[in-house]
Amino acid sequence: HPGILLISDKGFASKAFERNLAEQGIELLRPSRKKEKTRYGEATLKKVRQLIESVNDTLKGQLDLEEHGGRTFAGVAVRVAQRLLAMAAAIWHNNKTNAPVTRSLIAYDH
């Protein structure tokens, strides 16, 4: 779909890759490398990055995403979806019950 914004890290720094994405109507938002000048949208990316890292940390730590136990692509997909659903349900519940920290999953930790 044209108009997609793909957020990535520095590992996707390639002119050929970026050109390929642009041909498909996809804009790449990534941090600049050390010897590059500051890229468009980098300030926005810094704000979003902390949120992304926090969610990834929750998925890895509390929801054991790295130890999913799936043996096939479908098995991995189902286990990842289960964990994402569990996290979303806990956050929704915390929000509805006016918990002081909505993203805290400590009460549901195993």
Secondary structure, DSSP 8 states (H G I E B T S, - for coil): -TTEEEE--GGG--HHHHHHHHHTTEEEE----TTS---TTHHHHHHHHHHHHHHHHHHHHTS-GGG----SHHHHHHHHHHHHHHHHHHHHHHHHTT-S-TT--GGG--
